[in-house]
Each structure stands twice: as structure tokens, then as C-alpha cells.
């Protein structure tokens, strides 16, 4: 089983805690995600108090290289990206993570937080 939390797992957790019909929970979770996605697509930041902020930022145009053809430069155009900034409570909880277990089970990533 993956370490990633899926939408289905969120739905099941809410269903177990509330007893609401699963169809209602699925619809509510999807509606929430749709609203967040629409706001971000409109360039609006999404603030979820104590959890964090999803912030739309403009990534500048830059020159990159194709790893298969390193001699050729590629222009990476300016684009909008979403960056996540942890809220106060989440930051406190993250400090309690056993980093040795996290690094052993998570593949390393060279991309910046919130990129792509």
C-alpha cells in the first residue's frame, strides 16, 4: 500500500467518523476540491486556517536542458505554479515526524516544494 493519502481514503475516513452516506461524502469532498481548483485557476490563493495556504505564483521563463540532448538549450516559458505554505499547527506537527522513517520510505525528490 502506498504512503500517499488518496481521495478515496479521505472519503472513507469521513464516512467512518460521521456515518453520512458515502455518496454524500464523495460529492462533498469532490465539490470542495472543485472549488479550490477553480479559485487557483482564477489566480486566487486558498487559505485554510491552521493548515496552510495554496498560493499561485508566477515562475519566470528560464533556460533548461533536455537530459537526453544536453547540448540543446530549451526555453521553459513563464507559467503559473501552486506553492503550499504550511500553517502554524501543521508546522508544529511536522516537527514531530520521525525523519529516519520518512526518508527510508519516501523516494528523494529534486523538485522544489509545490512545483508542478
N, CA, C and O of each residue as an XYZ file, in Angstrom:
464
protein
N       0.832     -1.184      0.000
C       0.000      0.000      0.000
C       0.880      1.253      0.000
O       1.930      1.288      0.641
N       0.445      2.253     -0.711
C       1.199      3.497     -0.872
C       1.123      4.355      0.386
O       0.160      4.277      1.149
N       2.158      5.179      0.591
C       2.140      6.139      1.688
C       1.263      7.339      1.372
O       0.930      8.119      2.264
N       0.886      7.494      0.100
C       0.081      8.635     -0.293
C      -1.354      8.488      0.210
O      -1.926      7.398      0.191
N      -1.917      9.598      0.656
C      -3.322      9.628      1.055
C      -4.143      9.909     -0.197
O      -3.884     10.883     -0.905
N      -5.121      9.071     -0.469
C      -5.944      9.246     -1.661
C      -7.292      9.875     -1.297
O      -7.697      9.904     -0.135
N      -7.959     10.369     -2.322
C      -9.288     10.936     -2.119
C     -10.231      9.873     -1.544
O     -11.064     10.171     -0.688
N     -10.096      8.653     -2.013
C     -10.937      7.552     -1.522
C     -10.731      7.334     -0.019
O     -11.694      7.112      0.715
N      -9.475      7.398      0.437
C      -9.199      7.232      1.868
C      -9.798      8.383      2.683
O     -10.289      8.169      3.792
N      -9.757      9.582      2.142
C     -10.377     10.732      2.824
C     -11.871     10.493      2.973
O     -12.440     10.703      4.044
N     -12.498     10.053      1.890
C     -13.941      9.779      1.906
C     -14.268      8.715      2.955
O     -15.203      8.881      3.737
N     -13.497      7.618      2.973
C     -13.768      6.537      3.934
C     -13.585      7.005      5.376
O     -14.354      6.618      6.256
N     -12.570      7.834      5.621
C     -12.327      8.346      6.975
C     -13.494      9.225      7.436
O     -13.960      9.102      8.569
N     -13.956     10.102      6.558
C     -15.104     10.962      6.901
C     -16.352     10.105      7.114
O     -17.120     10.341      8.047
N     -16.551      9.120      6.255
C     -17.697      8.225      6.372
C     -17.689      7.501      7.715
O     -18.721      7.413      8.381
N     -16.519      6.980      8.115
C     -16.413      6.259      9.389
C     -16.704      7.170     10.580
O     -17.333      6.750     11.552
N     -16.243      8.421     10.498
C     -16.391      9.342     11.629
C     -17.772      9.978     11.705
O     -18.219     10.361     12.786
N     -18.450     10.094     10.568
C     -19.737     10.802     10.569
C     -20.931      9.893     10.352
O     -22.026     10.169     10.842
N     -20.722      8.803      9.615
C     -21.842      7.936      9.274
C     -22.688      8.488      8.140
O     -23.712      7.898      7.793
N     -22.278      9.618      7.551
C     -23.020     10.164      6.407
C     -22.920      9.171      5.250
O     -21.939      8.434      5.153
N     -23.914      9.143      4.380
C     -23.847      8.237      3.227
C     -22.576      8.509      2.401
O     -22.205      9.661      2.178
N     -21.922      7.433      1.955
C     -20.673      7.595      1.204
C     -20.853      8.469     -0.030
O     -19.967      9.257     -0.361
N     -21.969      8.342     -0.704
C     -22.237      9.160     -1.903
C     -22.224     10.640     -1.541
O     -21.681     11.459     -2.282
N     -22.815     10.979     -0.412
C     -22.849     12.374      0.049
C     -21.427     12.857      0.387
O     -21.061     13.990      0.072
N     -20.639     11.998      1.024
C     -19.262     12.357      1.378
C     -18.430     12.535      0.108
O     -17.678     13.503     -0.007
N     -18.560     11.606     -0.845
C     -17.832     11.706     -2.118
C     -18.167     13.025     -2.805
O     -17.272     13.745     -3.246
N     -19.451     13.339     -2.894
C     -19.884     14.572     -3.559
C     -19.344     15.809     -2.846
O     -18.925     16.765     -3.500
N     -19.349     15.800     -1.514
C     -18.877     16.940     -0.734
C     -17.370     17.127     -0.892
O     -16.898     18.248     -1.085
N     -16.625     16.042     -0.812
C     -15.164     16.120     -0.979
C     -14.842     16.621     -2.390
O     -14.000     17.502     -2.558
N     -15.509     16.063     -3.401
C     -15.247     16.476     -4.784
C     -15.626     17.941     -4.997
O     -14.904     18.671     -5.676
N     -16.743     18.375     -4.429
C     -17.158     19.767     -4.552
C     -16.129     20.700     -3.911
O     -15.815     21.761     -4.450
N     -15.614     20.290     -2.761
C     -14.576     21.077     -2.079
C     -13.341     21.215     -2.962
O     -12.804     22.311     -3.122
N     -12.895     20.103     -3.532
C     -11.721     20.127     -4.402
C     -11.970     20.957     -5.661
O     -11.079     21.667     -6.127
N     -13.182     20.865     -6.209
C     -13.537     21.657     -7.397
C     -13.485     23.153     -7.100
O     -13.000     23.933     -7.919
N     -13.981     23.553     -5.934
C     -13.978     24.966     -5.544
C     -12.544     25.464     -5.369
O     -12.204     26.559     -5.817
N     -11.712     24.664     -4.722
C     -10.297     25.026     -4.537
C      -9.612     25.145     -5.895
O      -8.896     26.113     -6.153
N      -9.831     24.170     -6.750
C      -9.214     24.172     -8.080
C      -9.649     25.386     -8.893
O      -8.823     26.011     -9.558
N     -10.933     25.725     -8.849
C     -11.458     26.883     -9.596
C     -10.808     28.173     -9.107
O     -10.409     29.016     -9.911
N     -10.702     28.324     -7.791
C     -10.089     29.530     -7.223
C      -8.629     29.654     -7.675
O      -8.194     30.732     -8.080
N      -7.883     28.560     -7.607
C      -6.477     28.581     -8.030
C      -6.362     28.901     -9.521
O      -5.484     29.661     -9.930
N      -7.248     28.322    -10.331
C      -7.228     28.560    -11.777
C      -7.558     30.016    -12.107
O      -7.202     30.508    -13.178
N      -8.234     30.701    -11.194
C      -8.552     32.122    -11.364
C      -7.448     33.014    -10.795
O      -7.554     34.240    -10.839
N      -6.384     32.398    -10.261
C      -5.276     33.164     -9.710
C      -5.461     33.566     -8.263
O      -4.703     34.385     -7.743
N      -6.458     33.000     -7.608
C      -6.718     33.314     -6.199
C      -5.960     32.336     -5.307
O      -5.843     31.156     -5.639
N      -5.447     32.819     -4.181
C      -4.831     31.953     -3.184
C      -5.931     31.320     -2.344
O      -7.012     31.888     -2.193
N      -5.650     30.147     -1.802
C      -6.615     29.439     -0.958
C      -6.012     29.320      0.434
O      -4.995     28.654      0.628
N      -6.650     29.973      1.400
C      -6.160     29.956      2.779
C      -7.035     29.034      3.617
O      -8.240     29.244      3.751
N      -6.408     28.020      4.170
C      -7.094     27.075      5.043
C      -6.459     27.237      6.426
O      -5.432     26.631      6.728
N      -7.080     28.053      7.242
C      -6.530     28.466      8.527
C      -5.988     27.278      9.320
O      -6.644     26.242      9.424
N      -4.800     27.434      9.873
C      -4.070     26.449     10.673
C      -3.550     25.261      9.862
O      -2.738     24.485     10.365
N      -3.998     25.110      8.633
C      -3.495     24.037      7.781
C      -2.434     24.579      6.836
O      -1.309     24.080      6.800
N      -2.798     25.601      6.072
C      -1.825     26.188      5.162
C      -2.476     27.018      4.082
O      -3.695     27.185      4.046
N      -1.636     27.536      3.199
C      -2.089     28.375      2.100
C      -1.584     27.776      0.792
O      -0.402     27.463      0.657
N      -2.486     27.622     -0.162
C      -2.120     27.269     -1.525
C      -2.005     28.595     -2.264
O      -2.989     29.320     -2.413
N      -0.803     28.906     -2.724
C      -0.519     30.225     -3.269
C      -0.122     30.106     -4.734
O       0.760     29.324     -5.089
N      -0.790     30.901     -5.589
C      -0.451     30.932     -7.003
C       0.732     31.871     -7.180
O       0.693     33.025     -6.754
N       1.785     31.363     -7.813
C       2.971     32.178     -8.074
C       3.329     32.077     -9.546
O       2.987     31.104    -10.218
N       4.022     33.092    -10.037
C       4.481     33.088    -11.425
C       5.927     32.623    -11.442
O       6.788     33.220    -10.797
N       6.184     31.575    -12.168
C       7.537     31.063    -12.350
C       8.097     31.742    -13.593
O       7.494     31.659    -14.663
N       9.236     32.412    -13.469
C       9.847     33.145    -14.580
C      10.277     32.194    -15.690
O      10.551     31.017    -15.455
N      10.326     32.732    -16.895
C      10.864     31.993    -18.028
C      12.342     31.729    -17.758
O      13.035     32.564    -17.176
N      12.820     30.555    -18.187
C      14.221     30.236    -17.951
C      14.720     29.275    -19.019
O      13.942     28.701    -19.782
N      16.017     29.119    -19.053
C      16.637     28.192    -19.994
C      16.875     26.864    -19.283
O      17.422     26.827    -18.181
N      16.466     25.791    -19.917
C      16.670     24.467    -19.363
C      17.416     23.589    -20.354
O      17.743     24.026    -21.457
N      17.677     22.377    -19.967
C      18.375     21.437    -20.851
C      17.615     20.111    -20.872
O      17.101     19.648    -19.853
N      17.562     19.530    -22.038
C      16.986     18.206    -22.192
C      18.060     17.202    -21.772
O      19.129     17.176    -22.381
N      17.813     16.377    -20.754
C      18.834     15.430    -20.297
C      19.295     14.472    -21.401
O      20.429     13.993    -21.377
N      18.418     14.200    -22.359
C      18.786     13.296    -23.458
C      19.649     13.988    -24.515
O      20.392     13.335    -25.248
N      19.541     15.324    -24.583
C      20.340     16.111    -25.539
C      20.879     17.330    -24.800
O      20.411     18.443    -25.041
N      21.851     17.153    -23.908
C      22.330     18.258    -23.060
C      22.927     19.427    -23.833
O      23.040     20.526    -23.291
N      23.308     19.211    -25.080
C      23.877     20.310    -25.850
C      22.807     21.302    -26.320
O      23.129     22.438    -26.666
N      21.555     20.884    -26.332
C      20.467     21.745    -26.816
C      19.794     22.456    -25.641
O      19.339     21.821    -24.689
N      19.742     23.786    -25.728
C      19.050     24.568    -24.709
C      17.570     24.649    -25.071
O      17.207     24.742    -26.244
N      16.736     24.613    -24.059
C      15.294     24.674    -24.247
C      14.762     25.842    -23.422
O      15.117     25.996    -22.254
N      13.907     26.664    -24.036
C      13.299     27.761    -23.290
C      12.071     27.232    -22.569
O      11.137     26.717    -23.185
N      12.095     27.369    -21.257
C      10.937     26.978    -20.444
C      10.140     28.259    -20.224
O      10.631     29.182    -19.573
N       8.922     28.334    -20.752
C       8.168     29.594    -20.688
C       7.708     29.947    -19.274
O       7.630     29.093    -18.390
N       7.407     31.227    -19.092
C       6.815     31.694    -17.830
C       5.515     30.936    -17.618
O       4.786     30.663    -18.571
N       5.228     30.598    -16.368
C       3.997     29.852    -16.092
C       3.556     30.071    -14.662
O       4.330     30.510    -13.812
N       2.306     29.759    -14.415
C       1.755     29.834    -13.061
C       1.955     28.479    -12.393
O       1.746     27.434    -13.009
N       2.363     28.509    -11.128
C       2.518     27.291    -10.336
C       1.823     27.501     -8.992
O       1.550     28.634     -8.596
N       1.546     26.425     -8.308
C       0.936     26.495     -6.987
C       1.978     26.074     -5.968
O       2.605     25.024     -6.107
N       2.160     26.894     -4.944
C       3.087     26.583     -3.861
C       2.269     26.435     -2.582
O       1.316     27.178     -2.349
N       2.655     25.475     -1.768
C       1.972     25.257     -0.489
C       2.838     25.782      0.637
O       4.025     25.467      0.727
N       2.225     26.594      1.502
C       2.904     27.072      2.707
C       2.163     26.513      3.907
O       0.964     26.744      4.065
N       2.868     25.784      4.746
C       2.255     25.160      5.919
C       1.763     26.205      6.906
O       2.390     27.247      7.095
N       0.630     25.911      7.532
C       0.107     26.750      8.600
C       0.768     26.395      9.928
O       1.527     25.430     10.026
N       0.467     27.189     10.933
C       1.115     27.063     12.243
C       0.974     25.663     12.856
O       1.967     25.068     13.274
N      -0.233     25.148     12.907
C      -0.472     23.851     13.548
C       0.206     22.734     12.758
O       0.814     21.839     13.346
N       0.106     22.781     11.432
C       0.746     21.764     10.611
C       2.268     21.808     10.791
O       2.906     20.759     10.877
N       2.848     22.995     10.849
C       4.294     23.119     11.064
C       4.701     22.451     12.375
O       5.715     21.755     12.439
N       3.903     22.667     13.418
C       4.198     22.057     14.720
C       4.136     20.533     14.620
O       4.979     19.836     15.184
N       3.142     20.023     13.905
C       3.008     18.573     13.758
C       4.138     17.976     12.929
O       4.583     16.861     13.201
N       4.604     18.707     11.923
C       5.692     18.225     11.077
C       6.998     18.091     11.853
O       7.832     17.245     11.527
N       7.178     18.927     12.882
C       8.390     18.863     13.703
C       8.478     17.541     14.470
O       9.563     17.140     14.894
N       7.343     16.865     14.650
C       7.294     15.631     15.432
C       7.530     14.373     14.588
O       7.577     13.267     15.127
N       7.677     14.535     13.274
C       7.859     13.376     12.393
C       9.223     12.741     12.643
O      10.225     13.434     12.822
N       9.242     11.409     12.651
C      10.494     10.666     12.733
C      11.100     10.676     11.327
O      10.681      9.918     10.452
N      12.086     11.541     11.127
C      12.658     11.746      9.803
C      13.363     10.511      9.252
O      13.430     10.331      8.036
N      13.883      9.667     10.120
C      14.576      8.462      9.642
C      13.589      7.518      8.945
O      13.934      6.890      7.945
N      12.380      7.418      9.464
C      11.372      6.569      8.826
C      10.866      7.213      7.540
O      10.595      6.520      6.559
N      10.740      8.517      7.546
C      10.217      9.233      6.383
C      11.172      9.113      5.204
O      10.735      8.838      4.086
N      12.456      9.311      5.428
C      13.423      9.246      4.335
C      13.613      7.826      3.835
O      13.951      7.624      2.669
N      13.405      6.845      4.690
C      13.566      5.447      4.274
C      12.430      5.006      3.364
O      12.630      4.152      2.500
N      11.229      5.579      3.545
C      10.071      5.118      2.781
C       9.690      6.052      1.644
O       8.816      5.714      0.846
N      10.326      7.229      1.546
C       9.960      8.203      0.529
C      11.111      8.389     -0.440
O      12.237      8.662     -0.024
N      10.836      8.243     -1.750
C      11.910      8.498     -2.709
C      12.285      9.965     -2.686
O      11.413     10.822     -2.545
N      13.569     10.272     -2.821
C      14.004     11.664     -2.778
C      13.530     12.379     -4.027
O      13.349     11.776     -5.085
N      13.333     13.682     -3.876
C      12.852     14.492     -4.983
C      13.746     15.707     -5.127
O      14.095     16.357     -4.142
N      14.115     16.007     -6.364
C      14.956     17.159     -6.628
C      14.137     18.395     -6.954
O      14.700     19.478     -7.110
N      12.810     18.260     -7.061
C      11.990     19.417     -7.388
C      11.672     20.203     -6.148
O      11.679     19.675     -5.036
N      11.390     21.480     -6.351
C      11.047     22.347     -5.226
C       9.653     22.019     -4.717
O       8.829     21.466     -5.445
N       9.402     22.357     -3.485
C       8.098     22.152     -2.878
C       7.062     22.945     -3.652
O       7.252     24.134     -3.905
N       5.961     22.295     -4.035
C       4.882     22.976     -4.730
C       5.085     23.092     -6.224
O       4.199     23.597     -6.913
N       6.209     22.648     -6.758
C       6.464     22.776     -8.187
C       5.723     21.682     -8.922
O       5.668     20.534     -8.481
N       5.151     22.067    -10.062
C       4.431     21.154    -10.954
C       3.306     20.497    -10.267
O       2.595     19.696    -10.874
